[in-house]
Amino acid sequence: MNPKLVVMTRLRGGWFSRADAAAAGYSDSEIRRRLRLGKWSRLCRDAYAEIGVPADERFAWERAERWHKLLSRVVLQRLDATSPSAINRLRSSTACRPGVWTSAWYRSPGR
């Protein structure tokens, strides 16, 4: 990655947008090529991350955890950008209802 995009990626917490890549000098064809070759990965619409595997990441669940954190940052930063009060409402509602993300929402197979 070029230095401009590295800076933006660090500022965003590990991800960058297509606009960030374009501003750093990557053409649309270069972005597509890096995605096709597996150098970058699409987290969701208009959000990308470099594939690089950290040295301390030995297990599949560690990779899954890293990608989950990156995707969470994308969603939270986009929510915060569109409506600062939206993120506060989300945080408040989950804090007031501690069981909301546990058994009521997740049922393992066979239950």
Secondary structure in CASP SS format (residue, H / E / C, confidence):
PFRMAT SS
TARGET T0000
AUTHOR 0000-0000-0000
METHOD secondary structure of the structure
MODEL  1
M C 1.00
N C 1.00
P H 1.00
K H 1.00
L H 1.00
V H 1.00
V H 1.00
M H 1.00
T H 1.00
R H 1.00
L H 1.00
R H 1.00
G C 1.00
G C 1.00
W C 1.00
F E 1.00
S C 1.00
R H 1.00
A H 1.00
D H 1.00
A H 1.00
A H 1.00
A H 1.00
A C 1.00
G C 1.00
Y C 1.00
S C 1.00
D H 1.00
S H 1.00
E H 1.00
I H 1.00
R H 1.00
R H 1.00
R H 1.00
L H 1.00
R H 1.00
L H 1.00
G C 1.00
K C 1.00
W E 1.00
S E 1.00
R E 1.00
L E 1.00
C E 1.00
R C 1.00
D C 1.00
A E 1.00
Y E 1.00
A E 1.00
E E 1.00
I C 1.00
G C 1.00
V C 1.00
P C 1.00
A C 1.00
D C 1.00
E C 1.00
R C 1.00
F C 1.00
A H 1.00
W H 1.00
E H 1.00
R H 1.00
A H 1.00
E H 1.00
R H 1.00
W H 1.00
H H 1.00
K H 1.00
L H 1.00
L H 1.00
S H 1.00
R H 1.00
V H 1.00
V H 1.00
L H 1.00
Q H 1.00
R H 1.00
L H 1.00
D H 1.00
A H 1.00
T H 1.00
S C 1.00
P H 1.00
S H 1.00
A H 1.00
I H 1.00
N H 1.00
R H 1.00
L H 1.00
R H 1.00
S H 1.00
S H 1.00
T H 1.00
A H 1.00
C H 1.00
R C 1.00
P C 1.00
G C 1.00
V C 1.00
W C 1.00
T C 1.00
S C 1.00
A C 1.00
W C 1.00
Y C 1.00
R C 1.00
S C 1.00
P C 1.00
G C 1.00
R C 1.00
END
